[in-house]
Amino acid sequence: MKTKICNYLTTLLPESTAEQFMTLLETPPEASMGDFALPCFSFAKVLRKNPKLIAEELAEGLLEQAE
């Protein structure tokens, strides 16, 4: 599942590679926070966007993919 998510994230953020996502994707400290977490701070400078906005766009894209 982690590999599938990372590969899909590269379509949303083509500036990054699946390997970069693989190193950044982590397990949240509490199960109630979800199965995976991706800190978006490292993408903020490259994309020149607020990390919160990046996270929202990625979440929206992943939800659309799941449908």
C-alpha positions in Angstrom: 0.0 0.0 0.0 2.8 2.4 0.9 4.4 1.9 -2.6 1.1 2.5 -4.3 0.6 5.7 -2.4 4.1 7.0 -3.1 3.7 6.2 -6.8 0.4 8.1 -7.0 1.9 11.0 -5.1 4.4 11.5 -7.9 1.5 12.2 -10.2 0.3 14.9 -7.9 3.8 16.3 -7.2 5.9 15.5 -10.3 8.8 17.5 -8.8 9.3 14.6 -6.4 10.1 11.0 -6.8 8.5 7.9 -5.3 11.7 7.3 -3.4 11.5 10.7 -1.8 7.9 10.0 -0.7 8.9 6.6 0.6 11.5 8.2 2.9 9.0 10.8 4.1 5.9 8.7 4.5 5.6 7.7 8.2 3.3 6.1 10.6 1.5 8.6 12.8 2.1 8.4 16.6 -1.5 7.5 17.3 -3.7 5.1 15.3 -6.6 7.6 15.4 -4.5 10.0 13.2 -4.6 7.5 10.3 -2.5 4.8 8.7 0.2 7.1 7.1 1.4 10.7 7.5 3.4 12.8 5.1 5.0 16.0 6.4 4.6 18.6 3.7 7.0 21.1 5.0 9.8 19.9 2.7 7.6 20.5 -0.4 6.6 24.0 0.6 9.8 25.7 -0.6 9.9 23.8 -3.9 6.2 24.4 -4.6 6.1 27.9 -3.1 2.9 27.0 -1.2 1.7 26.7 2.3 2.3 23.2 3.7 -1.3 23.0 4.8 -2.5 23.8 1.3 -0.2 21.1 -0.1 -1.6 18.6 2.4 -5.2 19.5 1.5 -4.5 19.2 -2.3 -2.7 15.8 -1.8 -5.6 14.5 0.4 -8.2 15.6 -2.2 -6.2 13.9 -4.9 -5.9 10.7 -3.0 -9.6 10.7 -2.1 -10.5 11.1 -5.8 -8.2 8.3 -6.7 -9.8 6.0 -4.2 -13.3 6.5 -5.6 
